[in-house]
Every structure is written in C-alpha cells, then in structure tokens.
Amino acid sequence: MDKRVKRMDIKVSHLKPYERRFAILPAVESIGYLPRKTTLINQSFRSCNFSFILSGHGEYRLGTVSYAVEAPCVLLQWPDEPMYYGPESSWEELYLIYPRQTQELLRNSKTFYPETAPVRHIPMLSAVREAIDRLAQRLNETPIDPDAVDLACWEMVMASYATPASRPAENPRIDQIERRLQNNLAGHVDYHALAASLGMSLATLRRRWADYHPGMSFSRYRESCFLQESCRRLIESDDLIKEIAAAMGFSDQYYFSRRFRRLARMTPSEYRRRYRVAH
C-alpha cells in the first residue's frame, strides 16, 4: 500500500447538516475511508455513490451482470438499484455519498449515469492520490468549510479522468495521429490508410489510441476539436461564418453550421451573440 495513504486521516465524515453558502457543486453527504475493507455489500442505496477502489480486486454485480473490479477504479452506485460487490480478500476504498436529489445534477455532469458501466478504470492513480490528500486537509480544518470539501470531492472525481501528461514511447505516433485528425475536421478520414501509413493495423491503431484517450473514439475526438476551434474563431475573430467555415476546410457553409448546431445546440450566430464580449 502507498505509504502516503497510511498517513491519511480520513474517517467517516457526515456533512449533510452543514449549510452551504454556494449552490454550484453537488453537496456531499458522507465521506469514508476503508484502508482494508473485507465485507461484501448486498443491498440497494437511497443515495448516489462513488466508491474509489485504490488497491485490491473483487467483483461488482448489478442485476444479473457481473463486473470484475481491479484497482484503480471507480464504482458507481445508483439509488434503488440492488447490487452486490466487495473484495476477494480485502481492498482499499474511499467513498463519496451524495443525496438522491443530486442525481440529475450528477447525471448532467456526465460523471454519473446508468447508461455507462458501473466500473470505470482510473487512468492516473497519482492524480487521485493528490486529490485525496487535499480532501484530507479540508476535513482536518477547524471549523470544516463544507463548500471547500464539496470542491475537494469534485476535484477527486475529475482527477479520476486524468491521463498522464507525459506519454511513453508511442508519444510521437499519437501526436501524429492527433495532428492529422485536427487538420482534417471537415472531410472523411480513411483510418485504414492512416494506420497503414504508421506501419500498423487498424486494430492496433485503435488499441494504441485507447491507451491515451480512454473512452474517446476518433470521431468524438474530431468533434471535440471541431467544436473548440469553431467556438474560438467565433469569439476571438470578426470573420464571417463562411470565412470561418472555409478556414476550417468546409466548402459548404451550411454543412459547417449544421454540424456546429448539432454539437453546440445553437447556431454559430447564436453562439457568437451569446458569448462574444464587446470590445
């Protein structure tokens, strides 16, 4: 076990009675740390829970589907769903419990919704460990600032999505793939040809990509790049919509606008009017 975790002073903390000054983040209800959990849980909850499994392994059963649990990972527990989970022998767990009424907010944040698998791998455990250290500091303050604790808990959830800033030997290839996708936001991408140009099969290309962009397909990456670049140009320049479309490789302004509207849920003109700062 990580030596830093042995010094972690996180016991069960119940924060439901604390009044919050700010209604921005979901208000955590209870926090607990179990350095050597051995019990099996067989029940349903009334709350929305994140269980961070930091070391160890076991099983998570939701309905009739069984999932292997291998640290580091996050278990999601939805209200009123019967579930069975626990370690094979023991595991290290830190859990966050949010009240049922936060479910819509958590769902809209895309961190907590039943359409996803209830077990999610943590790409970068060190980032979560650092967030836990910050949470421990907040919980040890007197008096406790519940808004600061809510923020520390949310930082922990966000840290569970973090990926390493420095990549291993495949870095040049991944960078090259990213550049090619960024430079072709309008047209069709032949992924078989892209893989062949890098001396690998399409299956290998997808596997390498997933190592650095877990949960994000090539198309989702291109959509994200398209939306970021479109928004930047709409806000930071005075260019006409057709000029922005052309600069991004779109010969058809209307196709560009339709794509933007599908992703941003508003037209380029509406986006510019809403977010442009007068200068």
N, C-alpha and C positions, 0 to 999 in steps of 0.2 A: 504493500500500500504506500502511496505517496506520503513522504514524511510530513509535508505541509498539512495534509488532511488530519494527521494525528493531533495537530495543534488547533484544529478548527473548533471553535466554541459555538456550535450551532445546536441548540437543543430545541425542543418543541416550543414554538413561539406562536401565540394566538393573538392576531391583530384585528379581529373583527370589531371589538369595542372601540377601537381608535377612530377618532373623527379625522377625515381627510380634508385638507384645505383645497386641493385641486382634484377635479374630476376628469383627468386626462387618461391616466393609465388604469387598467383593471386593479381593483383593491384586493391584495392578497389577504386571505382569511387566516391561514395557518401555514407554518413552515416547520419542517422537521428534518433531522439528520440522523441516519441509522448507519453507523460505521460497519456493523456486521449484522445485517438483517438475515434471519433464518426462517421466519414464519412465512407460510403460504396464505394468500388472501383469496377468499372465495365469497364475494359479495357484490352488491352494486352500491354506488355512491350517490349522494344528493348533490355533489359538487363537481367542479371541473378541475382535474388534477394533472400536473406534470410531475412525473417521477424520473429523476435523473439517476440512471444506474452508472456509477463511476468505475466500479470494478466488479468482477464476478460474472456469472451467467445463470440462466434458468429458462423459464417458459412463461408465456403470456397467452391465455386462452380467452378469446372474445367470441361468445356464442359457440359455434361449432368449429371455428377456425383457430388453429394453434400457431403461434409465432415463436421462433427461437429468440431468446434475449441474450445478447452478447455485448458486454460493456466495451466502449462507452456508448450509451444510447439513451433515448428519452421514451418513456411510456406515457401514452395519453389515456386518460380515464374519463369517459363521458358520463353525465348524470343518468341514472336509472338503467344503465347497461350492465347486466350480470357478467362478471368477469372472474377469472381465476388466474393468479400469477404469483410468482415467487422464485427464489433462487434454488438451484440444485442442492447447494450446501449453505452458502451464505453469499451475500453481495453487499456492496456499499451503495447507499441510496440517500439522495436528498430530494424531498418532495415539496411542491408548492400546491396549496389548495386554494382555489378561487370559488366564490359562491356561485350558485346556479345562475343568478341573474346576470353574471358577466359573460355567459356563453355566447350571446350574439356579438358582443364586442370582440371576444377572443376569436370567434369564427370569422368575423370581418377582417381580422388581422392576418388571416391565413396561416396561423400557427396552430390552430386547434379546431379541426372539423372532421366529422365522422367519415367523410369520403376518403380520407387518407388512411394508410395503415397505422395501427396504434403503436408500432415500434419504429422509431426513427433513429438512424445511426448519427452519432456526433462526429463530424469530420476532424475537429481540432479540440481535443480534451483540455489542452493547456489553457485555451481561451475561457472555457467553462470554469476551470480551477481558479483562474484570476477573478472571474465574476463572483465566484463563491466567497473568495477572500474579502471582496468588497462588501458582499452581503453580510458576512460575519461582523465586519467593522460596524456596519449600520445597526445591527442587532445588539451590539455591545455598548452602544451610546446611551447615555442617560441625560434627559429622557429620550426614548425612542421617537424618531421622526417617521411616522408611518408613510408619508409621501416619499421620503428618501428610500425606505425599504421597498415600496412598490417599484420604484425606479431600479433599484438593485436587482430585484427579482426579474424585471423585464430585461435588464441587461444580460442576465443569466440565460433567459430564453433566446435572446438574439445571439449570444455567444455560442449557443448550440448549433447555429447555422454557419459559423465562421469557418473559413478554409485557410490553409497555410498561406502566408504571404510569399514565401519562397518555395519554389517547386523543385523537385528532383530532376533527374537527367532528361525527362521528357519536356522540360520547360520550353526549349526552342520550338519544338513541334507544336505544342499547344498554343504558344504565342502566334505561330504562323497560321494556324487554323483560325484563331480569333481574328487576326488581321484580314484574312480572306473573307470571313463572314461579315466583318464590319465594312469591308469595301464593296460588298455586293448585297445591299439591303433591298434592292428593287427586283433583281432578276432571279431566275431559277439557279439553284446550286446543285451541281452533279456531285453528290457525295461519294459515289463510286470512283469518279475521276479524281476527286480531292484525296481520297485515301490512297489511290494508286500513285499519285504524284509524291506522296510521302513514304512510299515503299511499304504499305501495309494494306490489309484487307479492311473492308468497311466495318466488319465486326470488331476488329482490333481498334480501329479509329473510334468507334462508339465507346468501347471499353476504356480507352485512354482518356477520352473526353469526360466520361462519367467520374473518373478519379478526381478531376479538378473542378467539375461543375456538377456535383451530385444533384439529381432531381431536376436538371435543366437540359432539355433537348436542344439540338441545333436550332430548330425553328423558334423555340422560346428565347434562345439567346439572341437570334437575329431580331425578333420582335422587340426585345428589351433595348437593343442597340438602336433600332429604328425609332422607338418612342423617345429615348433620351436625346438623340441627335435632333429629331424634329422639334421637340419642345425647346431645346437650347436655341435653335435657329429662330424659332417663332418669338422667343422672349428677347434674345440678345441682338437681333438684327431688324432692320426695316425692310428686308426683302419681301417681295410679293410672294404669295403662296406658290405660284407657278415657278418662281425663281428658286425657292427652297426645294420644291419637288425636283426640278431639273438638276440642282446641285447635288442631290442625293441619288441621282441616277434614274429618276422616274420620268419617262417621256410623256406620261399621261397624268396631268394634274389631278384629274378626278379619281383616278385609281389611288394616287397618293392620299387624297382627302378621305376616301372611303376606308382605306387601311388605318389611317390615323384615328378616324372616328370609332372604328371597331375597337381599337386598343385604349384610346383615351376617353371614350364615351362622350365625346363632344367634337365639334368640327375644329379644324385648325384656327379659324377666325374666332370662334368662341373661346378657345384656349388662350389665344393672344389677348383678347379683350379682358378675360378674367384675371390673368396672371401678369400681364405686362405692367411694369412700374413706369409711371410717367417720368420723362427726363427731358 
